[in-house]
Each structure stands twice: as structure tokens, then as C-alpha cells.
């Protein structure tokens, strides 16, 4: 029997598939370079690297320049030239599997704007100059009145120039104009493309009028600036630590609009916030918030695009006290505060607080004042003086000398409650008049403390609550309005007479005192 050899069994033949192409390939301009980004395919079976190529030109001028192979999802092209219209292709690469299909981005181009732009605005003309990029084919300038120009719409005018600037004399005074200056480039595919463009705002008008009579005075809440407003424009105030040598009327070239720091101009200062108010005398006034020390305040007039420096005033600001506190001892008020550095004197003023205080405050006429030196304050542990029994507004300002003048700091204020008196009466009641009705009333709104009605045996009238007293009743604390009263009915211990029926406040430190009735009502 013939034997035959069994055929050899072979396994399945594997076919190597190329990697999946990347997704969402995009390119964007970032300054003087292009940034290419993409996403890995969701069907990728294994990690891959990515090969990026820049492609530019067309036909016989077409060029393809490999930029590199990366494992991430971004590549920065910092070798692309100005005016090169390029797009980027990205392929996925996996060893042993070849490369994927190429995915291309939209074209991008480095198209920088003109630089070193300067603007000069007169009463009836606008002049602008610039430096053109050497790669630019030409420069386009378009003007819009009231709004920025867009292409060649209504009101858009092409402005003639010599390639490095223009002088526009076809403008009207006080009309707002916008100029868009664009550099135009020839792309590698033979087309023209413009830069994003610089937008320049200009308002032709007369030269701004400087403020020449700026003055800084001490006000109730600190320094107050005043000046005669110019016929046109708006005045802004700036402060600087150093003095200026410029005279009023010096133009500020390249300064921004009012309300912003004048960086990059001939004035470097910090704007002072506030809204000027014009008084009956025609002068504008504005309170100033200045740090302690020496500062120089300068007025700047802005009229359209014209800005000029005005007068400058040196200001010395005294630092205020902190932690002001007050404590009343009958008609005497004791103050305490923390002295700022380099101060040795303070002015203390006080006047009646008319906001809801009693009619007779104990302080009449204008505000009273006293000086307190630091030596006196340290020796006495504070400041203390009689100020009356009514509610008060007390203000403390430090004082320093600036040349021959005395400078006051911003005020630190504290309110002091008045010393309130409650009247009380004692009336006999009941059978054989052996009970008493004790009534209390307030002549001004106040907080009544807890009041004890006590019986004290003996012939001598008590003037303070002691352990010998027998408490017959306690009235709880409550708020009383003007003219309101409270009362309680008590029965004295008649087996302990002679004695006295009196009232005393139980809460320590209360600012309310009791005014006694005639002695005959208290004696039992």
C-alpha cells in the first residue's frame, strides 16, 4: 500500500495596516511663528509619532519643507518667513506599519502690521507716520468718521500717503475719526493679503488749555483741590512723588485718554479718582485721597487728542491716628488712640451730635477744641477733658509743620453717647396708703438698664445700693421712647421703718442715671 505525505498546514497570513490619520489639523499665527496642532485618531490601535511638513507656493514654485517628527500633538514653526502663505500637512507614523494619509490645515501667513506709529492731531489736520515692514508690498490707509472703517462701505475714505505716513487736511474740528493702517503682502501663491491693521483714533481740535491756578486747601475730610476750569476739555489730576520741571502748557505727546495712567508720555503719575464739582464762584473742587507724606499734584487738560500739563502743587499729608476710642465719665470724656510715626501733636474737636440726641446736649455754639501733645498723652495715658453731658461727635487730627504752615491729617471720628437721666416718682396707694407706686419716665429715647426698687432701713438716706438693702422689685432692661414710662407696685416692710424707698441701676457702666423725686416721697 502506497503511503502519501500529508500536506503541510499553514497559519493565516497577517496584513500590516497603516496607522489611522490624525484629526482636526489646525494652524494659527502666534507673533512671528506658526503653531500647528492636531488630535490623535480615535481608531488608533497603538501610539504613533507625527511628521509635519510645511507646504508653500504653487506650480513650479511649490515647496515642501519637513519640519520634524514629534510624539505629541503640537509643533511650533519658528522658521516661517514673513509673507509666506503656507499650509501644513501631518501624517501619523508607526514603525513597521508605514504612514497614514496626510491631513492638511488651512493656510496661514505671517503678516505683521506697521510699527513705530506716531500721531499728531491739530485743529484741522491729522498726521500719522510709521515704519513699513521690508517684506510688505505696500500700505493701505482707510478712514471712517465716527466708526472704524470696514472695507469700502459708506463713509469709508482711502487716505493718500507716501508709504511712511500721511497728513490728512480734509477733516472737521471736533469730529471723531478712525484710521486703519494695514500692511499688504504678496503671498507665495501670487495673491495679496493684508495684515490685521492698526486702528488709530483722532479728534481734531484746538490745543488744550492748561490749568494755571491749581490750589490745594485743607478740608474737613482732607485736602481739596480747586481750579478754574478751561473753556474746553476735561481736567484730570495726577500725583507723583517727584517734582516736575515742566511749565504749564507743555504738551504731553503719546499720552492716553483721560482717566488712565500717563505711561509712555512725558508725565508718569497716578490718576486721582473723583468727580469735580463746580461752585458758585466758578471754580471746580475735588476732594483728594492722598497717602501720608509729600506728593506733587499736577493738572492735565485733555481736549480731543490734545493733552497739556497744567500747574503743579506740592502737598504734605499728615498721617491720621488709628484705633480712636472714647469713654464717658459723667461730663468728662476720655480718649485713646494710636499715634502714627513721626507725629507729636493732635487737634481734638468736639461738638453736639444732633442726630437723635437730647435737646440740651451740654455743648452749645461752635465746635470746641483742644490740643494734645504726645508728651501730655503719654504722661496722662490718654486725653481727658470735660465735654458736657449730651451726645457728642469727637474728631482727632494729627498736625505737622510744612514750612511755615500747619498741616492737618484726615479726621478720625468717634461718637459719644450722652448721659441720660431717668426721672422717678413714688406715690402712696392702697388701703391705708401702705403700698407705693414707683414710676420711671425718659425725656429722650434711651436704653433703660435693669432698675432695682429697694428698701433701706435707717434714718440716713442711701446714695448707693448696699447689702443692707431689701430688693422689693426689679424692672427689666428695655428701650424707652421720649415721654414713655414704666411703673411697678411694691409693698414696703412697715415693721422695719423708719427707712427709705429708692431706685438704683443694676447694670455696671450704664450711661443712664436716675434723678430722685422730693425726699418726702422716699422717706417711710
Secondary structure, 3 states (H helix, E strand, C coil): CCCCCCCCCCCCCCCCCCCCCCEEEEEEEECCEEEEEEECCCCCCCCCEEEEEEEECCHHHCEEEEEEEECCCEEEECCCCECCEEEEEEEEEECCCEECCCEECCCEEECCCCEEEEEEECCCCEEEEEECCCCCCEEEEEEEECCCCCCCCCCCEECCCCCCEEEECCCCCCCEEEEEEEEEEECCCCCEEECCCEEEEEECCCCCCCCCCCEEEEECCEEEEEEECCCCCEEEEEEECCCCCCCCCCECCCCCCCCCCCCCCCCCCEECCCCCEECCCCEEEEECCCCCEEEEEEEEEEECCEEEEEEEEEEEECCCCEEEEEEEECCEEEEEEECCCCCCEEEEEEEECCCCCCCCCCCCCCCEEEEEEHHHHHHHCCEEEECCCCCEEEEEEEEEEECCEEEECCCEEEEECCCEEEEEEEEEECHHHCEEEEEEEECCCEEECCEEEEEEECCCCCCCCCCCCEEEEEECCEEECCCCEEEEEECCCHHHCCEEEEEEECCCCCCEEEECCCHHHHEC
